[in-house]
C-alpha cells in the first residue's frame, strides 16, 4: 500500500480490539497509517489504550494476548500470520529490558536471532561486532546483561533487534528507568538509529518534553481507546489537547502561557528560538517581576541531621563518602543524581536498613545511630518504589495494621488507629478489599498508610511518580503534599525534575556517593556544571531563559511559585 507515493509500514482500518477477559473493547475504531521512515510518538494517560496499540503493532495482539478483533491491521501490506514472521518486520525494545535477555553474555544475547537463523559463525561474529560498535557497546560484549546499567541494557536490547535488519522499531517507555541525562542520550541514540538506518520508529512514552529533545514527525494521542489527536508537534503544542487529556506539556510552553504569550501567533513553537520576539521577552520579564520575592516559609527547626556518613558494602568500593545533611521540620526534600550515585543506599542508611561505617545520624537532636530498624521505623518511614515489594497481607486492613500487631498493640487501639490513617489516605471504604483488586496508585497509598500508622515524623519515598501519567502523578503528589501539610517531613528519592521543581523546598545532589550541591530547585537547575556532573538534564526553562537573556534562577523560581500555587 502507498499513500502519496510513500509506502505504508503500519495500517489500521476501523480496528477494534477487546481482550478475552474484558467486557468492553480497549481500542475503538482505530484508523491509522504510519508511513515507512516516519518517526512517531504515541502518548496518552494510563489506561488510555496506548500500550494495547503497541501490542497490536508488534504482534503480541493477537498472537499472545487473545481477544475479539474487528477491522484490519496490516504490517507492510500484509496480515502477518504468526509472531515470528511479525517480529522480522517490527522489533520491540521493552520498558523492562531484563525481560528480553536470553544470552549469558551481551554477545550471546545479540547473536540469539542469528543463531536461530543458522548464520555461519564467522559472519555472525562480524555482524555482532559491527552492530555493537554502532550502538557503542563493543566494550561490553563479554559482560552479563543483568549486570549492566539501565542505559546499557537498552543499548543491548537495541543491538539484538538491529542485528536482524528490522524495518520498524517500537520503543515501549524507553525513558522509564533512566536518569535524566541517560534519557537524553537514549533519545539521541534512537534518533541516530532512525536516520542512519532509515527506520520506521514508534515511541510510546509519558515524558513528552524529553522525547521532543529530538524531532518527531507526528504525535498521536490516545484517550479512552480512541485516537483523539494526530498531528505535528507544532500542531499539538499549540492546541489544548494535552491539557484536556492530562499530558504534561513542555515546561517552556507552560512558562510562556503563564507570561501571557499567544502561541498561535508563532510559526513553529517546537523551536524556542522561533518564539523569542521582543514582546515575548518583555512578557517573561514582567511575569518574573510580578512574582519576585514570593516564597513559602519553612520552619527552621532541624529534624534530621547526617554527620560525616561513610558507607561501603562488604569493604568494597565506598558508596557514601563523608555525607553531611541538615533537613528542617516540615520540608519536602528531593535527593537526586544519576543511577548509582548512592541515593537509594543513603535512604537505607537513614531508615536503618544499613549501618554506616562512620558518622552519626541525629533525629530531633538525638543520636539514633545505634537504634534498630524497628525503633527507627517509629520515627522515619521508608516507602519503596514498587508497592508490591512491601505488601505481604491479603486485605488493606491486615496490611496497614501489621506494624501495630507486631508491636503488641491491643486490638481496639489497632482498629481505631488504622481507621484514622485509612481516612487520611482515603482508603477507608476499601479496608476489607483484597489488595490485588486495587489500582497501582491505591496500592501505593496502602504502603504509605502502613508506614504512617506508626506515627513517623519523616517518610522517605523512593520514586513516587516513576512511569505515571500526569493525572496519577498529580494524584499521588497532592496526596503527599497533604501529608506534608499535616507536619510530616518528606524525602523523595527521584529522577523526576518536575517533582523537584513543583513540590520540594530543597534538593540534595549526589554523584559517586558524594553530596555535590544543596539548595533550592532553582539553584540546582540553574547550575550547569552540577547538572552535568550528576547526570541531570537542563530543563527547557533554562534554555528559554538563556535564549531570552533572562536570569535562569529567577525564571525557574517564578515558574515554581506559579506551579505550586496552581495558577
N, C-alpha and C positions, 0 to 999 in steps of 0.2 A: 504493500500500500504506500502511496505517495501523497503528499499534500504540498501543493505549490512546488513540485519537483523535489521535495525533500522526503526522504524515507521516514516512515513511522516506526519507531522502536517498540513503543507500548501503545496499545489501542484498547480502550474500554468503550463499549457502546451499550447504554441503558442497562448497566451492570448492577445487580442487586445480590447481596450475599447475606445469608442467615446461618449462623453456627447451629450445629445439631442441638446443642444444649440451651439455646436461646429461643424465646417466644417471639422476638421481633428481629427484623434484619439489622445488622450492624452497618451495612452500606446500602444506600438507596440511590438507584437510578444514576450511577456514575457514568458520565460520558467524558472521556479524557484522552487526548492524544499527546504523547511525548515524542518529539522528533529525535531522530538519530543525531547524536552530537550535542544535544541540549544538556544544560545543567539546571536542574530543577530542585527547589526547596519545598518540602511538604511540611506544613505546620498546622497545629490545631491543639485545643485543650485536651487534657486527659479524658479518655473515653469518647473522643470525637470520631474514631474510626481510622485515624491515620496509620496506626500500626497494622490494622487489618488490610488497609490498602497496600501497604508494603508487603504483607504476606501474599497478597494476590499477585503482585509484580514479581516476587522471587519464587513463586510456585508452591509455597507452603500451603496456600489455599489454591486448589482443593486437595493437593496430594498428601498433605499431612493433617491440616485442620479441615475436617469434613463439615459439609453443610449444604444448604439449598442455594443453587445459583440460577438466576435468570439473566438474560442478556449475554454479552460476549466480551471476552478478553483475548487479545492476540499479542503474541510476542514475536516481533519481526514477521508479521503477516500470517502466523500460524498459531493454532491452538496446540501447545506443547503437551504431549501425551503423558509424560512422566517427569518426576522431579530431576532425574539425571539429565535428560535432554534439556529441561528448563535451565538448569544450572550452567550449561555451556553458553547460554546467552545472557543470563543475569547472575552475577556474583554478589554475595551479600557479606558485608562487614557488620557483625553483630555488636550491640552495646556491650555485652559480656563476651569479650574476646576469648576468655578461657574455655567457653563452650564450643569453640571452633577448633581447638588444638587436638591433634591426633598423634603427632610425632613426638619422640623423646627428645629431639633436638630441634632447633629452629630450621636447620637444613632439611631434616626429615619431614617436618611439617609442610614446608614449602613444596617439597617434591612429591607429596602424597598423591595428588591427582595425576602427576606424570607417571608414577609407578603403576597406578590403576590402568593407565593407557598403554602400558608396556613400552614406554620410551626407552631407548638404548641408554645405558648407564652414563657413558661419556657425554652424550647430548644432554641428558638430564642434569648432570652436574654443571654444565656450561649455562643452561637456562636458569638454574637456581642461582648461580653466581651473578649472572647478568641482572636479574630482577632484584636481587639483594643489594647490588650496587646502586641500582636506580632509586630504591626507596631508602638507601643509606643505612643498611643493617648488615653489611658484609662482615663486620667485626663481631656479630652476634650469632653466626651460623652454628657454632658448637655449643651454645648455651641452651638450657632447658627453657621452653616458652613460659612456663609458670613462674620462673624466677625474674622475669623482665618487669619493667615499669609499665604503667598503663599506656603511655605513648608508644613504647617499643612493641608491646603486644599488638597494638593496632597496625603498626607497620608490617609485622609478621603476617597478620590476617590479610592485609592488602597484598602482600607478596604472594601468598598462597592462591589468591584469586587471579592476580595479574600474570602469573606464570602460565596460565592456560589461555591467554589472549581473549579474555571475556570482553564482550562488546559493551555491556551495561553493568555498572556497579551501583548497588543500593547500600547506603550507609544508614544504619539504624542507631540514632542518638550517638554519633561519634564523639561528642564532647562530654558525655555524661560523667565519666570517671577521670577527667583530665583537669589539671590545674590550668589557670587562665592562659599562661604563656604556652604550655604544651598544646592547648586547644588552638591557639593562634597558628602554631606550626602545623598542626593536623589539617587545618583548613587550607593552609598554603600547599601542603603535600597533595591533598585532594584536588586542588585546582591545577597544580603542576601535572598530575597524572591525567586529569581530564583533558588538558590542552595537548600535552605531548603524545598521549596515546590515542587521541581523538575518540574519547569515550562518551557514552551517554551516562550522565551522572545524576543520581537521585539521592537527596539527603533528607532524612526525617529527623528533625531537631527542634527542641524548645528554644534554644538560645539564638534567636533571630539575629541580634546585633553581631554576635561572634561569627556566624556563618557569612554575614554580609561584609566581613573583612575582605573577602574576595568576591568578585561579581558573580551573580547567578542570572540566568536568563528569565526565569519565571518563579513566582511564589504561588503555590497552590494552598489554599486554606480550607481545611476540613472542619466541619462542625455538625454534630448530631447525625453523622453518617452521610452527609452530603457535601459537595463542593460548593462553598459559599463565595469564593473569590478565586480568580485565576488571572494574574496579570504580572507585569514587570515590577521589579522592586520599587521603581518610582511611582507607579500607579497605586501600589499597595500602601506605601508610606504616606501618600497624600490623602488617602481615603480614611474613613473612620472604622473600617472593618476590624483592624487589630484590637481597638478598644472594645468593640462590640463582642468579640469572641474571647476576650480576656487573654490576649497575647501581648507580651511586653514589647513595646516599640523601642528602637534605639534611643539611648539616653539623650543624645544631642537633639533628636526630634522632640522629645518631651520638654527639654530646656527651651527650645525655640518657641514652642507653643506657650509655655509659661510666660515668655517675654512678649507675647502678642504677635508673633510672626504669622503671616498668611502664607502657608507652604505652597498653595496652589499657584501663587504668582511666579514660582521658580521653575525653570525648565527641567532640572534634574536634582532632586533632593538627596539622592544617594551619595553624591559627592559634596562634602561640606563646603569646599571652595566655591561651588556654584551658588551658595545661599548667602554668602557674606557680602552683601551690599552695605553701604554706609548706614542706611536705615536700620539694617539688622544689627550692626554693631552698636548703634545708639540704643536700640530697644533692649539689647542684652545688658548694656551698662546701666541703663535706667532701672531695669529689673533688679540688678545686683544692688544698686544704691538704695533702693526702696526697702531692702531687707537687711541691710548692713547692721551688724551688731546684735541681731536676734539669735539667741541660742538658749538651749534648755539648761537650767541649773541642776547640778548634781551634788548630792551630799559629799562632804569632804572626809567623812569617817571611813577609815581604812578597814575593810572586812577580810581581805586576803592579801598576804604578803609572801612572796617567794624570795629567799635569800641565798645566793651563791649555789644554786642547784646544779649538780652534775649527775649524769646517769649513763650507764652502759649496760648492754645485755651480755652477761656471761664473760665479762672482761674483754669483750670485743671492742670494735670501734665505738668511741664515745658518741652517744646520741644527743645528749643535752650538755651544754657547756656553760657553766657559770651564769645561769639564768636568774635574773633579778626582776621581779614584777610587783607592782602595787595596784590593787583594784579597790575602788571605792564602793561603799554600800549603795545598792540601787542602780549601779551601772549595767548597761548591756555592752559587752566587750566582744570583739572579734579577734580570733587568733588565726593568722593567715600565713601562707607561704607555700612553696612548691611541695609536690609529693615527696615524702622522705625528709622533710625539713625538721621533723621532731614534734609536730603539733599534737598528734594522737598520743605519742609517748608522754608528752607534757601533761595532757589531760589525765592519763592513767596515774601518773605520779601525784598529781593534785588530789585525785579521788582515792588514792591509797591502794590501787591495784598493783602498782610497782613501788619499790622503795628506792629513794635516791641514794647515790653513793656518797654524796656530800651535800651539805646545806640544810636549811631549815624551812619549814612551812608554818606560817602563823595564820590562825583564824581568829578574827576579832581580838587580836593582840596576844593570843595564847598559842604556844608552840604545840602543834598537833603532829609533829613528825613521827612520833612513836605510836600513834593511835592505830588501831586495827581498821580494816575495811568496814566492819560493822559499826564501829564507833564513828568513823568519819562520814558514813552514809547519812547519819542524822544531821550533819552539817552541810555536806556537799553531795548533791545527787549527780549521777552520771547517766545520760541518755544516749545509747548507741545509735548509729546511723540507721541500721536496719532493725525495725521493731521486732521482727521475727527472731532475732538473735537474743532478745531479752525475755520473750514470753514463754512461760513454762506451764501455765494452767489453762483450763478449758474455758471458763467463763470470765467476764470482765470483773465481777466482784471478787472471785477467787484470786485473780492475778493482782489486783490492787491491794487486797488485804494481806497478801503473803508476807510482806516485810513486818507487819504488826504481829501476825501469828507467830513468826519465828522469834519475835522478841517477847512472847508470852503475854501479850495484852489480853484482858478479859473480852469475851465475845461482844458484850453490849458496847464497850468502848470502840472496838474494831468497827462495828456496824455504823455507829454514829460518825466516826472519823472518815470511813470510806465513803459514806453518803455525802459528807461535806465536800470531800475532794472531787467526787464524781459530779457534783453540782457545779463546782468551779470549772471543771473540764468539759462540761456539757455532755456528760456520759451517763447520767443517772437513768434515763429511760432504757439504756442498753445494759444495765447492771447484770441481768441474768442471761444475756446473749452469749452464744459461743463466740470467742474472739475471731475464729476463722471466718465468721459471717460478716465481719466489719470491713470497711474500706481501709486502704493503706493509711490515710490521714487519721482515721479513727483509731487504728492500732497504734499509731504514733502517740496519740493523746493518752491511750491506755498506759503506755510505758512511762510517759511523763507523770501520769496520776500515781503510778506505783512508786515513783520517786518522791513526789510531793507529799504523800501520805505520812512520810517520816519527818515532815516539817523542816527540810533543809533551808538554809538562808541563801545558798548558792546552788545553781544547777549548771552543769556542763552539757551542752547539746552538740553532738557530732553531726555535721552536715544535715541540718534540719530540712533543707529545701532541695536536696540533690534529686535531679530528674523530674521535678514537679513543674507543672504549668503555672501560669500567673495566678489563676484562681486559687489553686491549692497552696501555692506559695504564700499568697495573702492570708489565706485561712489559718495556716499554722503560725505564721509570723505575728498576725494580730492576736492570736491566742497567747503566744509567748509574751507579746507586748503587754497584754492584760495581766499576766502573771507578774511581770516586772513592775507594773503599777501597784501591785499588792506588796511590794517591798522585796521581792526576790531578785537577787543579783544573778545575771545570766551570762555565761561564757559560751561563745559559739566557736567551734572548730569548723572553718568553712573555706571553700574556694570561691564562694559567691560574692563578687564585688558589689552587686546590687544590694544584697543583705547588709554588707558592711556599711554601704552608703546610707541606706534608708533607715536602719534600725539601731545601729550601735553608736555609742558615745566615744569609744576609744578603740584603737586597733593596735595589736602587737604583731610585728612582722618577724618571721623566723626564716633562717637559712642555715642549713647544715648544723642544726642543733643550737644555733646562737640567736639571741634576740638582736636584730639589727636596726630596729626602729620601733618607737611607740609614739602615738599621737592621735589626733582626730582622723577620721577617714579622709578628710580633705587634705590634711598634711601628708598622709601616706600616699594618696593617689596623685599628688602633685610633685612627688619626689621620683623622678625618672630613674635615677641611679638605684634606688631601693627596689623599685618595681622590677628592674632588670635582674638584680641580684636574687630576688626572692621568687622569680618565675611568675610574677604577676603581670598583668597587662594593662597598659594605659587605657583609660576609658575614652569614649568618643567625646566626653565632656572636656577632657584635657586637650584633645585635638581641636575641638571647637574654640576653646579659649586661646590657644596658640595662634590659630589662623585668624582669629578676630582681634588679636592684640590686647587681650583682656587677661588679668591675673587669674590663673587657673584655680588657685585655692579659693579665691573669692567666688568664682563661678560655681565650684563644687559645693561650697558652704551654702550658697543661696539655693541651689538645687536640692540639697539635702533637707534644708529647712522646709521648703515647699512640699517635698515628698512626705516628710513626717507630719506636716500639718494637714495633709490631704487636700491641698488647694489646687 
